Amino acid sequence: MKHHNQLRSGSLLTYVQMTLNIIVSIAYTPFMLRILGKSEYGLYSTVASTIAILSVLSLGFGGSYVRYYILYRKEKADDKIARLNGLFLIVFSVIGLIALACGLYLTLHLEMVFKTGLTDAEYHTARILMLLLTANLAVSFPMSVFSNIISAQEQFVFLKATEILRTVVSPLVTLPVLLAGYGSIGMVVITVTISVLVDVLRLIYCFGKLHIRVLFRGFDGAVLKDIAVFSGFIAINMVVDQVNNNLDKLIITRFCGTAATAVYAVGQQLHTYFISFSTAVSSMFTPRIHQLVQDNKDDKARLRSVLTELFVRVGRIQFLILSLVCTGIIFFGKPFIYFWAGPGYDDAYIIVLLLIIPGMVPLTQNLGIEMQRAQNLHKYRSIIYGAMAIGNLAISIWLCRYLGAIGCAIGTAIAVALANGLVMNIFYQRRLNIDVTVFWKNIGRMALGLLPPAACGVLMMRFINLYSIPMLLGGIVVYTAIYCASVWLLSMNGYEKALVGGMVRKVLRK
């Protein structure tokens, strides 16, 4: 019962945090864009993306912690769990030092990254930003172990509560700093400070509340080797994610300058919101998936049944949520970006559509990522994604020279549609013990509920002036109401209606 309460409350807090993050960010971003200006915002985005690429130095080790924790918990081997904690702290501390060295080297040799894409003043600012973000990354590596421990023990309430704290406090403190004229440097100082405080809270929780033990001796060499092999393929996936999410901005800055990067970053920020609606659900199921695989590994038919059931059940919920957001961006995204980011960001609408529409398929199926890891089959996805990353990089560089930021988005869209959409579905069906045909039959039936709101959205775009804030807000409210009514009547099954009804009744009671 305690596990289910944590899962249910954690899921609710995840959506609270996600909603707060989007609301706060939507309210805060226009001020930030106007105070910083296109060039400085583009510079900040590019430097942040450069540092984010260094996160691949974790080599996927973080993704393997839950797997081994579940194994040792099933054995009731407390000493092995303590040694696992110690091993991960040592490994991630070493990775943090390597990240620090790499970041310092890049800081001193920024020309190799940006070439002639920056002015002398921008190079000066970029070096300071790089130093601050490098220090933050170096510290975050060993501290991330405590987040993994909290997640593995399914203490989702505290984990999400600290995320809510970060979400609310960061912009409230940052905005006065920006208004005082400290620019992107002041903004990063606040971000780093709050990040460190959240990490310290999680460390205190692990030792004070969970009473974890850490042993720095008696490591099993075979286990370390197994973790390294298991994590190596996760690392390839991380490289691919960085190519898709961050390398585009470096390419754009190098060939087109920081102003074009700012336009791309606005589109990508909306894409990030879109992704969060999917990962908010799936992240809660990581420990459960590993437990299901361990409990049913000797019965392939049973394993296929339970994984398919979970894959379809969660995928249906994700499809309902993502379809509302995706279609909403299609119908209302262009005027929204005009009011939100300001004039001069029109191409961000095209960019966000190129990123979110191909992403609908993998994001409704992202529970499959953890299912691969739990069955130690993620190496195939890594190979597929590795090929995708190379193709994406080549296409993006070529198209960027002719089409600018939109060219990079096209390159990413092509890669995601082919690898994440087509090839991975074939893999899920043939190798992953998931009946994908059942999944798509469910999605096909649910798609009927999208037809009435889609017709409504087309009529609004054609006959209503959405470049008026009252009309835009009214249109979004009406569209959302029509969408909810339509999917309730035409798409949702009894389980989903009961789930929504239960959440509404719980909120009303409180």
N, C-alpha and C positions, 0 to 999 in steps of 0.2 A: 504493500500500500504506500509506504514511504517513497519507493522508487517511482510509482505512478504519479504521486503528488508532485515530486520534483520535476518529472517530465512535463506534466500538465502546466504547473506554475512556471517552469522554465520556458516552455513554449509561449505562454502568455506574455511573460516578461520580454521574451525575444521580440515579439511583435510590438510591445510597448516601446522597447528601445529602438527598434527599426523605425517606427512611426515618429518617435521623438527626433531621431536622427534626421529623417527626411524633412520634417517640419522646421526644425532648427536650422538645418542646412539651407533649405529653400529661403528662409527668412534672412539668414546671415550672408549667404553667397552674394546677393546683389550689392550689399554694402562693401564686401571685400573686393569685388570686381571693380567697383567704381573708385574705391580708395587706392587700390594698387595700380589700376590701369591694365590694359591688355598686355603690354610688354612684361611688366613685373610679375603679373599672374602667370603668364606663359613661362617665364623663367623659373618661378617657384615650382610649377607643375613639372617642368623638365628635370630640375634637380631632385625633386622628390621621387620621380620615376627612376632616375639614375641610381639613387640609394636603394630603392625598392628592389631593383634587379639584384643587388647584393644579397637579398634574402635567400636566393637559391643556394647560398653557402651552407644553409642548414641541411642540405642534401637529403631532405625528406625524412630526417630522423624523427621529427615531431610526430609525423603521421603513424609511426610504428609503436609509439608508447602505449596507446590504448590496447593494441593487439596483444602485447606481452603482459600488460597489467591484467587483462581478462584471463589469460592463460594461468598466471601465477595466483590470481584470486580464486580460480576454480580449484587449484591445488592446495589452497590455504597456506601458501608458502610466503609468510611475512618477511622472512630474511631475503628471499629472492626479490620481493617488491622493494625492499630497502636498498638492495644492491642496484636494482634497476634505476631507482631515483638517483643514486650516487653516480652511476654510469652516465646517465643523461645530463646531469649537472656538469660533469667533467667535459663531456663531449661538446656541449653547447657553450661552455666557457671558452674552450679552445676555438670554437667557431667564431665566438664574439671577438677574440683577439685577432683572428684572421680577417674578419670583416673590418675591424678598426684599421689594420694595416692597409687593406685594399682601398678603404675610403680615404685614408690620408694620401695614398699614392695618387688617386684620382683627383683629389683636391689640388695637389701640386702640378698635375698634368691635365688640366681641364681642356686644353687645346685639342688633345687627342679624341675627346668626346664631341666637342661642339665645333671645332675647326673655326670657321669665320662666321658662325651663326650668332655670336654675341659681340656686343660692344665692350670697350674697356671697362666702363662702369658696371655693366652686367657681369663681367668676369669677376670683378671685385666682390659684388654681392653674392654671386654663385659660390665663391670659395668659402665665405662665412656660412652660408646655408649648408654647404656640403660638410663642413666640420661639425656643425650642430647635429645634423641628421645622422652622420656617421657615428658620433658618440652615442646617440639614442639607440641606433641599431645594435651597436656592440653590447650595450647593456641589456637590450631586449632579448637577445638570444638565450642567455642562461635563465633570465626571469620567465621566459615562455614555458619552461619546464613546469612551473607551478600552475600555470593555466591548464596544461595537459593533465596534471594530477587531479585538479578540481573537476575537470571534464570527465576523466576516467572514473572518478568516484560519483559521477552524476549529481554533483552539487550545483545544478544549473541556476538555482535562484541567486546564490551569491555571485556566481560568474556573470550573470546578466545584470545584476544590480550594479556591479562595478562598471560595466559597459554603459549603463544608463548615466551613472555619475560622470563618466568621461564625456558622454554625448552632450549633457546639459552644461557642465561647468566650462568646458573648453571654449565654446564661442562666446559665452557670457564674459569671460575674462579677456579673450582675444580682441573683441570689438573695441573696448576702450583703448587698448594698446595701439590698434590700427588708427583710431581717431586721433591719438596723441602724436601720430606721425612716425611710428617706428617701423612701419612697412612689413615686408615679408620676414625680415630678420626677427622682429619682435613677435610676430605670429608663430614662428618656429620655436622660439624660446619658450613660449607658453605651452605649445603642443608637447614639447619634450618634457617639460616640468610635470605636467599632468600625467603623461604616460608613465613616468618614473613613480609617481605617487600611487597610481593604480597598481603597478607591479609590486610595490612594497606592501600594499593592502593584501594582495593575493598571497604573498610570501607569509605574512603574519597569519592569515587564515589557515594556510596549510599546516603550519607548525602549532598554532594555538588552538584551532578548532578540530582539524582532521587528525592532529597528532601524528603526522607522518614521521617515518624514520628514514635516515639516509646513511648508507654504509659506503665507504670509499675503498673497500678492499674485497678480495675474494671474488673478483669478476670472472665469469665463465667465458673463456675465449671463443668457444663455439657459438655462444649466444651473441656475442659482439659481432662475429662474422655473419651470423644469420641476419641480425639487424641491419648490418651494412648492405647485404645483398637485397634484403626486402626494401630498404629505404632508397637504394640506388635508383630504382625505377620510378619511385615517387619523385625523386630529384629531377628526372627528365620531364615529368609532368609540370613541375614547378617552373622549369626553364621555359616550357611552352606557354604557361600562363603569363610569365613576364614578357615574352615576345608579343603575346596578344594584348596585354594590358598596359605595358609601359614602354616598350621599344619604339612604338609608333611615334611617341612624343619626341624621342631623341632624334629619330629620322626627320621629323617635320622641322624641329629646331635647326638641325644641321643644314637642311636644304631650303627652308622657307622662312626661318626666323621665329622669334618668340610670339609675335602677334598671331600667326597662324596656329601655333601650338595652343594658345589660349582658347581659340575657337574649338579646336579638337577636344581640349580638356573639358569644356562645358558640355559637349555631347557625351563624352565619356563619363562625366559625373552623373548624368541622368542614367546612363547604362549601369553604373555602379549601384544606384538606387534599385534598378530593375533586378539586378543579381541578388541583392539583399533579400528580396521577397522570396526567393527560392531557397537560399542557404539558411534562412531563418528556421525553416521547417526541418530540412535534412540534417542539419548539424546536431539536432537533438537525438537522432537515431543511431549515432555512431557506436556507442557501447552496445545497444540492443542488437545491431547487425552482427557484431563480432560474437555475441553470446549465442545468437541463432545458428551461426555457422559452426561454432564449437559443439553445440548440442545436437546438431543434425548431420555432422560431417560423414557419418558412416551410413547414412540413408539418403542416397542421391535423389530419389523420387520425393521424399519428404522435404528435403532441402529446397528442391525446385519449387515445390508448392508454397512453402512459407515465404521464400524470397520473392516469388512472383506476386503473392498476395500483398506483401508489404510494398513492393515496387509500384504496383497498380494503385493501392490505396493512397499512398503519399503522393504519387504522380498526379492523380486526379485532383487532389487539393491544390497542388502547385499549379496545375493547368488553369484552374478556376481563378486563382489569384493573379497569375502572370498574364492571362488573357485580358483581364480588366486593365492592368497597367499598360500592356502592349498596345491594345486598341485605343486606350485613352491617350497615349503619346501620339499615335497615328493621327487621331482626329483633333487633338487640342495642343499638340506639342509645339507647333510653329508659333502661334500667338503667345503661348506660355513662355517660350524662350525669349521672344521679343520683349515682354514685360519684365521677365526675371533677370536676364543677362544684359539686356539693353540692345540698342541698334548695333549692327555690325557683326552679329553672331548668327546670321541666317543659315549659314552652312552647317551649324551645329545640329540643326533639325535633320538634315540628310545623314549626317554622321551617326546620330543616335539610332535612326531607323536601320542603317546598315549594320549596326552592332546588335540591336535587340531582336530583330526578326529572325535571323539565323540562330540566335541563341535560345529561342523558345524551346527547341527540341532538347538540347543537352540540359537545360535548366529544369525542365519538367522531369528529367531522368537522372538528376545528379546524385540520387541515392545509390545508383549503380557504381559510383566511384568507390564508395566505402565497401560495397559488396565485393568489388574486385580485390581490394586490399585484404578483406577478411578471408578470402579464399586463396590469397597469394597469387592472383592472376593479373595483377596490375601491370606486369611487364609488357603485356601485349598492347595495352592502352598507351604505355610509354613509347613504344616503338612507333605506333600510329601517330601519336602526337608529336614525336620528334620529327617525323617526315613532314607533318603539317607545319611545324614551326619554320623549317627551312624554306618550304614553299611560300609561307606567309611573308617571311622576311624578304625573299627575292621579289615577290610580286609588289609588296608595299614600297620598296625602294624604287622600283621601276615606275610605278604609277604615281608616286609622290612627286617625281620630277615633272610630270605633265599635269596632274590634277591636284597637287598639293595635299592638304589634310584629308580631303575626300578620297584621294587615291589610296592612302594608308587604310582607311576604313573599308574600302572595297577589298583590299588584300586580305584583311582579317575576316570579312564576311565570307569570302570564297573558302578560306581554310576551315572556318567553323562549320559551314554547311556541309562540306565534303567529309571531313574527319569526324567531327563531333556528332553530326546528324546521321549521315548515311553509313559510314564504315563502322561506327561504334554500335549501331543497332544490329548490324549483322553479327558482330562479336558477342553482344549480349545474348542473342538468340542461340548461337552455336556453341559458345564456350562458358557462359556465365551462369547457367542454371536458371535463366529467366525466360519465361514465355513472352516475348515481345509482341507477338501477334495479339495476345489477350490485352496487353497494354494499349495498343493502337485501336483495337475495336472499342475499348472504353472511351478513348479520346475522341474517336470518330462520332460516337453517339452523343458525347458531351458537346461537341462543336455545333450541334443544331441550336443550342441555346445562345450562341453568339450571333446568329443571323438577325434577330430583331434589333438588338442594340447597334449592330454594325450598320443596318439600314438607317437607324436614327442618327448615327454619327455622320454618315454621308450627307443626309439632309441638312444637318446643322452646318457642316462645312460649306454647303452650297448656298444656303438661304439666310444664314445668320451671320452678322458681323461679329466675329469672335475677337477682333482687335479692340474690344471694349471690355474693361475689367469686369463690370457687372454681368455682361452677357457671357463672358468666358467662364466666370465662376458659376453662373446659373446653368450654363450648358453642361459643365462637368457634373454638377449635382444631379441634373435631370438624367444625364447619360448613365451615371452610376446607379441611380434608382432603377432605370429600365434594365440595366445589365443584371442587377441582383434579382429582380423579379423574374426575368427571363431564364436565368440559369437555375433558379429555384424550381421553376415549373418544368423546364425542359432538360436540364442537365444533371441535377444533383440526385443522388440515391438516398435511401433511408438513413444510412449511417452518417452521411454528410449533413443531412438536415437535422438529425439528432445532435450532432456535434455542434453545429451553429446554434441550434436552439438552446442547448445546455450552456454554452458560453454566454448567450444573451441573458438567460435567466439568472446566471451567476452574477453578471454585472448589475442587473436590475436589483437583485437582492442586496448587493453591497452598496 
